[in-house]
């Protein structure tokens, strides 16, 4: 008897135990299949146990077939929490595989997700919205609607939608279905994410907007602890180079993302796209709001009046010194945070009091 374990997308996300070369009766598990049915069709039907005839006696080859089948359906890939199969070979029956699969969502829960997604999109999508506005509306809904499940027990789109709490799988799966329902192509990316508290397996989305791909991580745009009404955009439409500061993944498996969304929106003549720049705070990444000399910053701020608020970027290593050295003819209140999208800078919000 040989035993082979596959790697996991996330701890416990996709594991398999393969037993080869041991004959078991065809009814060792309840069979619900005819000859040579598709692995994918059985899993898409959320069948927990199924038997099928296969064209190989190799466990490794069958394992690859499963991997290829799941790759065709990104949502299902995450929905399959674990699986195992028993592969037997007999002169009488040929090659036969019995699968046992554990899904994050039951068939009924999956149907409820699709129904819920349709209802939500009716509320989010408005006539005249372009693709950027649709995507932002979906991003904001997921972040506002869901909180991260620190118990790590809720891990599906169903949990994110109806329990309003989930791990990264739930955020990613819900985001995937909402984008797909809005007609926005997207894929699910699996890899590793690293934060000051450590690193671990992670999942997020990559989305295609007007022919260009961007990384979208709704989980990381909803930091712990959850703050009702808070939406952040540090992981909203990043390039691969930007995301690589904290995330790692197999780049050969997903489209390249190498276009700066800020430049795309800034060049757009659509007022809705300009509004997105303002609402997300991404406008500060434009050269007009980025300062590398203190005297230039002082001159730019000199025209502010009481009650006005402005945002800008300064070099992160100089931020504290520059803010203490500012000589302005009025009192100000300011906050300063490192720019998640470009850690070499700090984003400053300054209000004249």
Secondary structure, 3 states (H helix, E strand, C coil): CEEEECCCCCCCCCCCEEEECCCCCHHHCCCCCCCCCCHHHHHHCCCCEEEEECCCCCHHHHHHHHHHHHHCCHHHHHHEEEEEEEEEEECCCEEEEEEEEEECCCHHHHHHHHHHHHHHHHHHCCCCCCHHHHHHHHHHHHHHHCEECCCCCCCCHHHHHHHCEECHHHHHHHHHHHHHHCCCCEEEEEEEEEECCEEEEEEEEEEEECCEEEEECCCCCCCCCCCCCCCCCCCEEECHHHHCCCEEECHHHCCCCCCCHHHHHHHCCCHHHHHHHHHHCHHHHCHHHEECCHHHHHHHHCCCCCCCEEEEEEEHHHHHHHHHHCCCCCCEEEEEEECCCCCCEEEEEEEEC
